[in-house]
């Protein structure tokens, strides 16, 4: 099993270019079942993307990958289509549930494995099924599979989500593209990745309007034109490297970003004392010797993202005084805390809140990654720690961070995979 070796306490300087968004690419790939031909640009070639591509190949989509140009071409000739998404291709990636909507709306039936367990929380599919049932689908769960059908096709309707759900909003949007009539979604998630999916569905022919957390969509079931689409930047990857810059950067420039999308996160970091300069397509972080304590709660966009909570916690260990993070999205997203404590962090968990006592000097240790964002928080901790840090189970990192070692090495970090 591969490990990551990090020699810490080395000041970072250089430029990092941000990859395309994994969380935007996955629903757009699922929506490509509805397309005839599609070409996606700025695709991040991480493990979750390849898993989704394997699932689409199983379904019957022809795929051409150009890793040099970061492009994927998809062709759906509607020949030998398989409306099954098997457990072996869904179990390691929760986004596999996103093929349920497009298969159901285009082929009027689907059999999709229930996703496996997730370390950071239960992440139930109830809201996905709730939305599809509202659109007219008949759904039952048998032998670990969701079996859905809509013999006469899906029908547009009004759907009010009881809570914000990114995945359920995406599945409902894709399904509504092929539904008859108009669909109105209330209390939607409005993350930038969902807006990117909406941009893609518009190219497929949907008429979509957004007003706050209300989205109305009039779909178009068949499109024979070729679609070209460039994936937006990965805001979580960008936020991770901005925090790295605040932790131990002398001067780091983050390229290929849209700073206004990161406005909330940047404001939080500035209040903590980080020196950040934003331009049109980049963010520069300059060394700061005075990181301040803060109190932060994770919230749906445009609030502070749960996917940056673990990384921010590492920064808080370097702030004087007591900092707090309240986790409102996932019930088990403090699994990195025991590993950070092994490195010397002083953190207590009470209910949904982490209490971080700083300023704390971290020391390298052997630690274990438990999920994607927890694993990268250990990388950040290793960068500022004395001595050597060994991170086990780094396959979690490969699910969502493209060329992590290469990007850090370019900024003078000592990082080695073994």
C-alpha positions in Angstrom: 0.0 0.0 0.0 1.4 3.4 -1.0 2.4 6.0 1.6 3.3 9.7 1.5 6.5 10.9 3.2 6.7 14.6 4.1 9.6 16.5 5.6 8.1 19.5 7.1 9.0 23.1 8.1 10.1 24.1 4.6 8.8 27.4 3.4 6.8 27.2 0.2 7.1 29.5 -2.7 6.0 29.2 -6.3 2.9 28.9 -8.5 0.2 26.3 -8.5 -2.4 25.9 -11.3 -5.7 24.5 -10.2 -7.3 21.6 -12.0 -10.9 21.2 -13.1 -13.5 20.5 -10.5 -14.1 16.8 -9.7 -17.5 17.6 -8.1 -18.6 19.4 -11.3 -17.3 16.8 -13.7 -19.1 13.8 -12.1 -22.7 15.1 -12.6 -21.8 16.4 -16.1 -20.5 13.0 -17.0 -23.7 11.4 -15.8 -25.8 14.0 -17.7 -23.8 13.0 -20.9 -26.0 9.9 -21.1 -28.5 12.4 -22.5 -26.2 13.7 -25.1 -25.4 12.4 -28.6 -21.8 13.6 -28.7 -20.1 15.7 -26.0 -16.5 16.9 -25.5 -15.5 18.0 -22.0 -12.4 20.1 -21.4 -10.4 20.8 -18.3 -11.2 17.4 -16.8 -9.3 16.4 -13.7 -7.9 12.9 -14.1 -8.4 11.6 -10.6 -9.6 8.2 -9.4 -13.3 9.2 -9.0 -13.5 10.4 -12.6 -12.0 7.1 -14.0 -14.6 5.1 -11.8 -17.4 7.1 -13.4 -16.0 6.6 -16.9 -15.9 2.8 -16.2 -19.6 3.0 -15.2 -20.5 4.9 -18.4 -18.6 2.4 -20.5 -20.5 -0.4 -18.8 -23.8 1.4 -19.6 -22.8 1.6 -23.3 -21.3 5.1 -23.8 -18.2 5.3 -26.0 -15.4 7.3 -24.5 -12.2 8.8 -25.8 -9.6 10.2 -23.3 -6.9 12.7 -24.2 -4.9 13.1 -21.0 -2.5 15.5 -22.6 -5.2 18.0 -23.5 -7.4 17.2 -20.4 -10.3 16.3 -22.6 -12.9 13.5 -22.8 -15.2 12.8 -25.7 -18.4 10.8 -25.1 -20.7 9.3 -27.8 -24.1 7.7 -27.1 -25.3 6.0 -30.2 -28.2 4.4 -28.2 -26.9 1.0 -29.2 -26.6 -1.9 -26.6 -27.4 0.4 -23.7 -27.4 -1.2 -20.3 -29.6 0.5 -17.7 -27.8 -1.3 -14.9 -25.3 0.4 -12.6 -23.7 -2.6 -10.7 -22.5 -2.6 -7.1 -18.8 -3.1 -8.1 -18.8 0.2 -10.0 -20.9 2.2 -7.5 -19.5 1.0 -4.1 -16.4 3.1 -4.1 -17.9 6.3 -5.4 -21.1 7.9 -4.2 -21.6 9.9 -7.3 -22.6 6.7 -9.1 -26.2 7.4 -7.9 -26.2 10.3 -10.4 -26.8 7.9 -13.4 -30.2 7.1 -11.9 -31.9 10.3 -13.2 -30.5 10.3 -16.8 -31.2 6.5 -17.3 -34.7 6.8 -16.0 -35.6 9.9 -17.9 -34.1 8.7 -21.2 -34.7 5.0 -21.2 -37.6 5.0 -18.7 -36.0 2.4 -16.4 -32.9 2.0 -14.3 -31.4 -0.4 -11.8 -28.7 1.2 -9.7 -26.9 -0.2 -6.7 -27.3 1.6 -3.4 -24.0 3.3 -2.7 -21.8 1.7 0.0 -21.1 3.3 3.4 -19.2 6.5 3.7 -16.7 7.3 6.4 -17.8 10.9 6.9 -21.6 10.2 7.2 -24.6 8.3 6.0 -25.3 10.5 3.0 -28.7 8.8 2.4 -30.2 8.7 -1.1 -33.7 9.5 0.2 -33.9 12.9 -1.3 -32.8 11.6 -4.7 -35.7 9.1 -4.6 -38.1 11.7 -3.2 -37.5 13.9 -6.2 -37.7 11.2 -8.8 -41.0 9.9 -7.3 -42.4 13.4 -7.6 -41.5 13.3 -11.3 -43.6 10.1 -11.7 -41.1 7.3 -11.2 -42.1 4.1 -9.5 -39.3 3.0 -7.3 -38.6 0.0 -5.1 -35.5 -1.2 -3.3 -34.6 -4.9 -3.6 -31.4 -6.8 -2.9 -29.4 -3.7 -2.4 -30.5 -2.1 -5.7 -32.8 0.8 -6.6 -35.2 -0.4 -9.2 -37.0 2.5 -11.0 -39.3 2.8 -13.9 -41.5 5.4 -15.6 -43.2 3.5 -18.4 -44.9 6.6 -19.8 -41.9 8.9 -19.1 -41.3 11.4 -16.4 -43.7 14.4 -16.0 -42.6 17.9 -14.9 -43.9 19.0 -11.5 -43.0 21.1 -8.5 -40.6 19.7 -6.0 -39.6 21.3 -2.6 -36.6 19.7 -1.0 -36.9 19.5 2.8 -33.2 20.3 3.0 -30.4 21.4 0.7 -28.8 18.4 -1.1 -26.2 18.8 -3.8 -26.6 15.3 -5.2 -30.4 15.3 -5.1 -30.6 18.7 -6.8 -28.2 17.4 -9.6 -30.2 14.2 -10.1 -33.5 16.1 -10.2 -32.1 18.6 -12.7 -30.8 15.9 -15.0 -34.0 13.9 -14.8 -36.1 17.0 -15.5 -34.2 17.6 -18.7 -36.1 14.6 -20.2 -39.4 15.1 -18.4 -42.5 16.3 -20.2 -43.4 19.9 -19.3 -42.0 22.2 -16.7 -40.3 21.3 -13.5 -39.8 23.7 -10.6 -37.3 22.9 -7.8 -37.5 24.7 -4.5 -34.9 24.9 -1.7 -32.2 23.7 -4.1 -28.5 23.5 -3.5 -26.8 26.3 -5.5 -23.1 25.3 -5.4 -21.0 26.6 -8.3 -20.7 22.9 -9.5 -24.5 22.8 -9.9 -24.4 26.1 -11.9 -21.8 24.4 -14.1 -24.2 21.4 -14.6 -27.0 23.9 -15.5 -24.8 25.5 -18.1 -24.2 22.1 -19.6 -27.9 21.2 -19.6 -28.6 24.5 -21.4 -26.2 23.4 -24.2 -28.2 20.2 -24.4 -31.4 22.3 -25.0 -32.9 22.8 -21.6 -34.5 26.2 -20.7 -33.5 26.9 -17.1 -34.0 29.9 -14.9 -32.6 30.4 -11.4 -33.9 32.7 -8.7 -32.2 32.2 -5.3 -32.8 28.6 -4.3 -35.6 28.1 -6.9 -34.8 26.5 -10.3 -37.3 26.1 -13.1 -36.5 23.8 -16.1 -38.2 23.0 -19.3 -36.3 20.0 -20.7 -35.5 18.7 -24.2 -35.2 14.9 -24.4 -33.2 14.5 -27.6 -30.3 16.5 -28.9 -28.3 15.4 -31.9 -25.7 18.3 -31.9 -22.2 18.0 -30.5 -21.7 19.7 -27.1 -18.5 21.4 -26.1 -18.1 22.3 -22.4 -15.2 23.4 -20.2 -15.3 22.3 -16.6 -15.0 25.0 -13.9 -12.0 25.1 -11.6 -11.9 23.0 -8.4 -12.7 25.5 -5.6 -11.9 22.9 -2.9 -8.5 22.2 -4.3 -7.9 26.0 -4.6 -9.0 26.5 -1.0 -6.7 23.7 0.1 -3.6 25.3 -1.5 -4.6 28.8 -0.3 -4.7 27.4 3.3 -1.3 25.8 2.6 0.0 29.2 1.6 -1.3 30.8 4.8 0.3 28.0 6.9 3.8 28.0 5.5 4.0 30.0 2.3 6.5 32.7 1.6 4.7 33.7 -1.6 2.4 31.4 -3.5 0.3 32.2 -6.5 -2.8 30.2 -7.2 -3.7 30.3 -10.9 -6.8 29.3 -13.0 -9.4 30.3 -10.4 -12.3 32.8 -10.1 -11.7 34.6 -6.8 -15.3 35.8 -6.4 -16.5 32.1 -6.2 -14.1 31.8 -3.2 -15.2 35.1 -1.6 -16.5 33.6 1.7 -13.5 31.4 2.2 -11.0 34.2 1.4 -12.8 36.6 3.8 -12.6 34.0 6.6 -8.8 33.5 6.0 -8.2 37.3 5.9 -10.0 37.7 9.2 -7.6 35.1 10.6 -4.6 37.2 9.4 -3.8 35.6 6.1 -2.4 38.1 3.5 -4.3 37.4 0.3 -4.3 39.4 -2.9 -6.9 38.6 -5.5 -6.8 39.4 -9.2 -9.0 38.4 -12.1 -7.9 34.8 -12.5 -5.5 34.2 -9.6 -5.0 34.5 -5.9 -1.6 35.3 -4.2 -0.8 34.4 -0.6 2.0 36.2 1.2 3.7 35.1 4.4 1.9 36.1 7.6 3.4 35.6 11.1 0.2 36.4 13.0 -2.6 33.9 12.5 -5.7 34.8 14.6 -8.3 32.5 16.2 -11.7 32.2 14.6 -15.1 30.7 15.0 -16.6 29.0 11.8 -19.6 27.0 11.0 -19.9 24.8 7.9 -22.9 25.6 5.7 -24.2 25.0 2.2 -22.8 27.4 -0.5 -22.3 30.3 -0.3 -21.3 29.5 3.3 -18.0 27.9 4.5 -17.7 24.5 2.8 -17.6 21.3 4.8 -14.9 20.1 2.3 -12.5 22.7 3.7 -13.2 22.1 7.4 -10.4 19.7 8.0 -7.8 21.9 6.2 -9.0 25.0 8.1 -8.6 23.1 11.4 -4.9 22.7 10.7 -4.5 26.5 10.2 -6.4 27.0 13.5 -3.7 25.0 15.4 -1.3 27.8 14.5 -3.6 30.6 15.8 -3.2 32.0 19.3 -6.1 31.1 21.6 -9.3 29.1 21.2 -10.8 28.5 17.8 -14.0 26.7 17.1 -15.5 24.8 14.1 -19.1 23.7 14.1 -19.8 20.9 11.5 -23.4 21.2 10.3 -23.3 19.0 7.1 -21.9 15.5 8.0 -22.1 13.8 11.4 -18.7 12.0 11.2 -16.4 14.6 9.7 -14.0 15.0 12.6 -12.2 11.7 11.9 -9.0 13.5 11.2 -8.8 14.9 14.7 -7.3 11.8 16.4 -4.5 11.8 13.7 -3.8 15.5 14.2 -3.6 14.9 17.9 -1.0 12.3 17.3 1.0 15.1 15.8 0.6 17.3 18.8 -2.6 19.2 18.1 -4.8 20.1 21.1 -8.4 19.5 20.0 -11.6 18.6 21.8 -14.9 17.5 20.2 -18.2 18.2 21.9 -21.4 17.4 20.0 -20.9 18.9 16.6 -18.1 21.4 17.5 -14.4 21.1 17.5 -12.4 23.2 20.0 -8.9 23.9 18.8 -6.3 25.3 21.2 -3.3 27.1 19.7 -0.7 28.0 19.1 0.6 24.4 18.9 3.9 23.1 17.5 3.2 20.0 15.4 5.6 17.1 15.2 5.8 14.5 12.4 4.3 11.1 13.1 2.9 8.1 11.3 -0.8 8.8 10.6 -3.7 7.3 8.6 -6.0 8.9 6.2 -9.7 8.2 6.7 -11.3 10.1 3.8 -10.5 12.5 1.0 -10.4 15.8 2.9 -9.1 14.3 6.1 -6.1 12.9 4.1 -5.2 16.3 2.7 -5.4 17.9 6.1 -2.7 15.5 7.2 -0.6 16.6 4.3 -1.0 20.3 5.4 -0.1 19.3 9.0 3.0 17.4 7.7 4.1 20.5 5.8 4.4 22.6 9.0 5.5 19.8 11.4 9.0 19.1 12.7 10.6 15.9 11.5 9.0 13.5 9.1 5.3 12.6 8.6 4.2 9.3 7.1 0.6 9.2 5.8 -0.9 5.8 5.1 -4.0 4.9 2.9 -3.3 7.8 0.5 -5.6 6.3 -2.1 -8.2 8.7 -0.5 -6.0 11.6 -1.8 -6.0 10.2 -5.3 -9.8 10.3 -5.4 -9.8 14.1 -5.6 -6.4 15.7 -5.9 -4.6 15.7 -9.2 -0.8 15.8 -9.2 -0.7 16.8 -5.5 3.0 15.8 -5.0 4.0 17.5 -8.3 2.3 20.8 -7.4 3.7 20.9 -3.9 7.2 20.0 -5.0 7.1 22.8 -7.5 6.7 25.1 -4.5 9.8 23.6 -2.8 8.0 21.1 -0.5 9.6 17.8 0.4 6.9 15.2 -0.5 7.6 11.7 -1.7 5.3 8.8 -2.5 6.5 5.3 -1.7 
